[in-house]
Amino acid sequence: MMREMVDTERSYINSLKFVISNYVPELGRDDLPVALRGKRNVIFGNLEKIYEFHSNSFLAELEQCVTMPLCVGNVFLRHVSSL
């Protein structure tokens, strides 16, 4: 179960990275429709901050719980305000 949670977290991080790398830059194109210009934060909000949190903090802590599944609750409680 913990391995599945860690794998799912990795997949989520990879998806966030894909969006940041492939879709966010598209909003800087010169031929962007007028309705989308200046809407980067409306469309993608704080996606980079979410990515940084999950890739730099949350995943590492989840990985530490693979052999001790009971510690996962503490990880979520410690980061409840960031989730």
N, C-alpha and C positions, 0 to 999 in steps of 0.2 A: 504494500500500500504506500509506504513512504517513497519507494523508488518511483512509483507512478506519479506521485505528487511532485517530486524533483524533476522528473522528465517533462511533466506538464508545464512546470515553471520555466524550464529551459526552452520549450517550444514557444511559450508566451513571449519570452525575451527575444527569441529569434524573430517572431512576428513583429514585435515592436521595432526591432532594428531594421527589418525589411521596409516597414512603412516610413521610418525616418530617412532611410537611404534612398528610397525610390519614389515616394509620393510627396513628402514635404518639399523637396527641391523643385518639384513641378510648379509650386505656387509662386516661384520666382521668375517664371518664364515671361517673356515679353508678349507672347501671343495669348496669355491667359484671359479668359472672358472677364469683362468688366465686373460682373457680379461676384467674382471670386477674388478680385484684387484686394489686398489688405485684409483678407479673412483668414490668414494663417492661424492665428490664435483661436479664432472661432471654430475652425474645422479641426485643428489638431491640439489645441489647448497646451497643456504642459506635458506633452508626450515624451520629450527628452528627459524631464525630471522623473517621470514614471519609469522610463527605461533605466536610468541611472540607479534609482532605488532598487529595482528588482535585480539588475545585473550585478551591482556592487555590494549590496547588503543582504537582501532577502534570500536570494538563491544560496549563498554561502552558508547562511544560518540553517536553511532547510537541509542542506547537504550534511550538516553536522548531526542531524536528527535521524539519518537513515538507519543507523544501528540502535538508536534510542528513540523510538517513535513517540514516547510520552513527552518528550521535550518540545514537540512541535506546537503545542498549545501555548507555551511560553513565548515562542517566536512570534506567533500571531498577536499575543497580548502586548509584547514589547513594541510592536509596530502598528498597532491598531489605528493610530492617528495618521499614518502614512498610507494605509490601505484604502 
